Amino acid sequence: MLIQMRNLAFVRQGRTILENIDLTIKRGEIVTLIGPNGAGKSTLLKIALGLLAPSSGSRQAIANIRIGYMPQKLSLPETLPLTVKDFLKLAKSYEKSQLQHVVHRLKIDHLLKTPMQRLSGGELQRTLLARALLCKPELLVLDEPVQGLDVSGQSELYHLIHNLREELDCGVLMVSHDLHLVMANTDKVICLNGHVCCEGHPQTIQQDPSYLELFGRAMPAHLAPYTHHHDHTHDAHCSHGLNGNTEEKH
Ligand SMILES: Nc1ncnc2c1ncn2[C@@H]1O[C@H](COP(=O)(O)OP(=O)(O)OP(=O)(O)O)[C@@H](O)[C@H]1O
């Protein structure tokens, strides 16, 4: 076990954002959080990172756990002179040999002198991932790592994450909206909507009634859209009540 949350809740300004969360991540395991906007996915990642404290329940991690974090986005002033190399060197602590290894592994050697603002979407995601790897993480936390990439770029990055997990023998906790790609690239999926609606292996979870209510009927993996059905309401125990027949696509 790398990290474990038990009966965790997070409340802000009188509003319950997360409740009844039980989550364990082991070494070598990829766990993916899916859920509609505002479901609490980023909040849960911040609790995993230790940036936010739970309001109740517990979050335990192994002693001195090394966590590499890839944020959802990076906002840099257009005129800030910052090359990829400078950016990587801002990481808290790393060895020079590790920087060289990571840069080579993620195939960004040729970008080291490029200003951060000039990177393409795919190059930026690889650079952010490289920075997350500098601490030789035992746990990688990735907030929508493939956003902004085209389908082949998404597939390539998931494949890379898949391989890195084996090479580093680390755990991976990530958020994704790309349901069809998640299914092929994860060990465990957790459907979150303030609480855990359902969880399990990607193949089995597609049969779960809670999953089907949230994301619609199972389809061939390459055709599955990310569809969130809002024709029901949730309570803390994941029972559903019908309230109309509207549907949202995210
Ligand atoms: N510190 C805070 N204080 C008050 N409300 C907050 C705080 N942090 C998050 N929230 C609220 O909690 C809810 C969950 O936010 P969160 O960003 O975790 O959702 P998400 O699932 O990551 O959404 P998205 O898919 O849109 O990124 C949102 O309604 C947000 O406004």
The ligand as a MOL file (V3000), in Angstrom:
LIG
                    3D

  0  0  0     0  0            999 V3000
M  V30 BEGIN CTAB
M  V30 COUNTS 31 33 0 0 0
M  V30 BEGIN ATOM
M  V30 1 N -11.5670 25.2880 -1.5290 0
M  V30 2 C -12.8120 25.1960 -1.9740 0
M  V30 3 N -13.8030 25.9240 -1.4020 0
M  V30 4 C -15.0680 25.8270 -1.8340 0
M  V30 5 N -15.4640 25.0300 -2.8280 0
M  V30 6 C -14.5430 24.3000 -3.4530 0
M  V30 7 C -13.1660 24.3250 -3.0640 0
M  V30 8 N -12.4730 23.4900 -3.8730 0
M  V30 9 C -13.3850 22.9600 -4.7140 0
M  V30 10 N -14.6100 23.4340 -4.4750 0
M  V30 11 C -15.8450 23.0430 -5.1680 0
M  V30 12 O -15.9210 21.6320 -5.0690 0
M  V30 13 C -16.4930 21.0660 -6.2400 0
M  V30 14 C -15.5480 20.0280 -6.8050 0
M  V30 15 O -14.4670 20.6760 -7.4360 0
M  V30 16 P -13.3140 19.8670 -8.1850 0
M  V30 17 O -12.4330 20.8790 -8.8630 0
M  V30 18 O -12.6870 18.9390 -7.2270 0
M  V30 19 O -14.1570 19.0280 -9.2650 0
M  V30 20 P -13.6470 18.2100 -10.5260 0
M  V30 21 O -14.3500 16.9080 -10.5090 0
M  V30 22 O -12.1600 18.1650 -10.5550 0
M  V30 23 O -14.2140 19.1010 -11.7120 0
M  V30 24 P -13.7060 19.3060 -13.2310 0
M  V30 25 O -13.9770 18.0090 -13.9490 0
M  V30 26 O -14.5920 20.4020 -13.7120 0
M  V30 27 O -12.2460 19.6800 -13.1950 0
M  V30 28 C -16.7640 22.2120 -7.1780 0
M  V30 29 O -18.1220 22.5460 -7.0920 0
M  V30 30 C -15.8820 23.3470 -6.6550 0
M  V30 31 O -16.4520 24.5920 -6.9050 0
M  V30 END ATOM
M  V30 BEGIN BOND
M  V30 1 1 1 2
M  V30 2 1 2 3
M  V30 3 2 2 7
M  V30 4 2 3 4
M  V30 5 1 4 5
M  V30 6 2 5 6
M  V30 7 1 6 7
M  V30 8 1 6 10
M  V30 9 1 7 8
M  V30 10 2 8 9
M  V30 11 1 9 10
M  V30 12 1 10 11
M  V30 13 1 11 12
M  V30 14 1 11 30
M  V30 15 1 12 13
M  V30 16 1 13 14
M  V30 17 1 13 28
M  V30 18 1 14 15
M  V30 19 1 15 16
M  V30 20 2 16 17
M  V30 21 1 16 18
M  V30 22 1 16 19
M  V30 23 1 19 20
M  V30 24 2 20 21
M  V30 25 1 20 22
M  V30 26 1 20 23
M  V30 27 1 23 24
M  V30 28 2 24 25
M  V30 29 1 24 26
M  V30 30 1 24 27
M  V30 31 1 28 29
M  V30 32 1 28 30
M  V30 33 1 30 31
M  V30 END BOND
M  V30 END CTAB
M  END
